[in-house]
Amino acid sequence: MNNGLSKTSITDRLLEILGVAGMLLLVALPAFFFNKLPDSIPVHFNITGEPDSYGSRNTIWMLPAIGFFLFLTIVFIPKILINYGNTDFNETVKKNIFIKAVRMLRIVNMLTVFMFSSIVYYTILLSLEKPTGFWRYSTLFFLILIFLVVVYFLIIIRKNKK
């Protein structure tokens, strides 16, 4: 089935490359610092970014595992929709909306893996008793950014429907 979506734009490829780079960072951070971590590290934080629960240093791998699962899930959603023909793009408007929705997913995916990487890095900094600086607020920053991206694309998609 050729619905004109087999070509990926340079922007979308760049977003996918950045997402993969974020995944590599998400795995590289704990791999690099693992032997330096104490036996007990923060595993949960309160709203102000202070640790309120601790666990084994092996728990540092939980976020990369969750991030990897989410990353692959979001990467394959558009591919599944296209490959199984669940989207019929007889109309240009529907095709444009789908393309924008897929781009939104790619951006959200990239931001999510970088958010997870920032949480892992913040956990490492706290565990090693290093200054955390702005890293304390990085999760909030990424959540706001993801929210703004979704709102932006929903507005763009709504305008395209008219």
Secondary structure by P-SEA (a helix, b strand, c coil): cccccccccaaaaaaaaaaaaaaaaaaaaaaaacccccccccccccccccccccccccccaaaaaaaaaaaaaaaaaaaaaaaacccccccaaaaaaaaaaaaaaaaaaaaaaaaaaaaaaaaaaaaaccccccccaaaaaaaaaaaaaaaaaaaaaaaaac
